[in-house]
Amino acid sequence: MKNIAVIGAGTMGNGIAHTFAQSGFKVQLIDIHADSLKKGLETITKNLDRMLAKTHLTAAQKQDTLNNITTFTDMAEGVASADLVVEAATENCDLKLKIFKQLDDICAKNTILASNTSSISITQIAAATSRPKQVIGMHFMNPVPIMKLVEIIRGYNTSDEVTKTIMELSKTLGKDPVEVNDYPGFVANRILMPMLNESIETLYNGVAGVTEIDTVMKLGMAHPMGPLQLADFIGLDICLSILNVMYDGFKNPKYAPCPLLVNMVSAGKLGVKSGEGFYDYSESRKAEKVAKQFL
Ligand SMILES: NC(=O)c1ccc[n+]([C@@H]2O[C@H](COP(=O)([O-])OP(=O)(O)OC[C@H]3O[C@@H](n4cnc5c(N)ncnc54)[C@H](O)[C@@H]3O)[C@@H](O)[C@H]2O)c1
């Protein structure tokens, strides 16, 4: 594996590109919006500068990492020489099925196609291609350069060989991959999202306020951040979409999203990215301060 194409230069895509490039891979970063590519590269540079300041890498390593990344707005050009494609575009099932069908048409026959989806079925995504054995989930955690876990999701048809290749590749990135099967929410979100939803329900029922709920979980359970702050950090729209996938997939009311979460998303209160969620991030410095805790 030498050439890694990453689709989507948003929160996750730029972190995935950064991580591969820092490990010496050639990365083709692709986004439909030139502006997202520009912002993605700025974020990567800022994060490398922060690592440089903390002496976690040298100036030469920073430059090598940036030199390893090339950007594209044309998907066919970007994936032309890819050994692996990691798709990190917007969490929307129809969009992902369309992208994978297109990738199947334009990528070399042996290219492995991975998705960073938080919740959409890898088996369903794989069925949009003629190579379901070579389709796999590579679920990185945010912020990607820092977080050790990669949840590796085997679709119904994913081959042993492809799973082994992706497990090994994740280790070369300095990550700790964990293999799981393809059921709604996989493992990480199946356990995390009901906890976040219950925290929102606790607020909705008036049991306690935002800071009180977060303080209980931080000080009482030794969580590094409270569940409501974490939901803001992930994005309330993403939390809602994952809960809906689990609710639909298991037909179990325990995954039904709290009405307060639904209302906040409808009102455009999406957390850090929109400037307001359970907390107020209206001053850009505040949002940056929250993000910096993790970098
Ligand atoms: N945000 C998180 O904490 C998190 C964590 C793990 C996994 N994920 C998953 O990662 C994926 C990306 O999430 P994100 O938070 O980075 O989203 P984001 O909105 O920050 O970025 C998505 C990017 O995809 C681009 N895009 C949309 N359609 C495209 C297309 N057809 N071709 C190329 N680029 C396209 C958009 O322009 C945007 O830049 C989703 O599947 C999400 O579920 C997110």
The ligand as an ORCA input file, in Angstrom:
! r2SCAN-3c Opt
* xyz 0 1
  N     -17.560     13.903     13.191
  C     -17.220     12.830     13.887
  O     -16.921     12.907     15.104
  C     -17.146     11.470     13.204
  C     -16.483     10.415     13.871
  C     -16.346      9.175     13.208
  C     -16.899      9.019     11.931
  N     -17.544     10.069     11.324
  C     -18.057      9.838      9.946
  O     -17.129     10.415      9.023
  C     -17.829     10.866      7.859
  C     -17.520     12.334      7.636
  O     -17.965     13.066      8.749
  P     -17.404     14.541      9.048
  O     -17.802     14.853     10.445
  O     -15.978     14.648      8.620
  O     -18.324     15.402      8.031
  P     -18.056     16.869      7.488
  O     -19.382     17.436      7.191
  O     -17.121     17.631      8.390
  O     -17.252     16.630      6.095
  C     -17.806     15.976      4.998
  C     -17.068     16.433      3.741
  O     -17.490     15.605      2.650
  C     -17.525     16.415      1.498
  N     -18.355     15.755      0.484
  C     -19.704     15.637      0.422
  N     -20.063     14.951     -0.689
  C     -18.915     14.618     -1.332
  C     -18.629     13.895     -2.535
  N     -19.601     13.400     -3.301
  N     -17.343     13.757     -2.897
  C     -16.353     14.284     -2.143
  N     -16.557     14.962     -0.984
  C     -17.829     15.128     -0.590
  C     -18.098     17.747      1.991
  O     -17.806     18.807      1.091
  C     -17.362     17.885      3.339
  O     -16.144     18.605      3.188
  C     -19.312     10.563      8.096
  O     -19.638      9.332      7.516
  C     -19.395     10.502      9.637
  O     -20.458      9.689     10.089
  C     -17.673     11.292     11.923
*
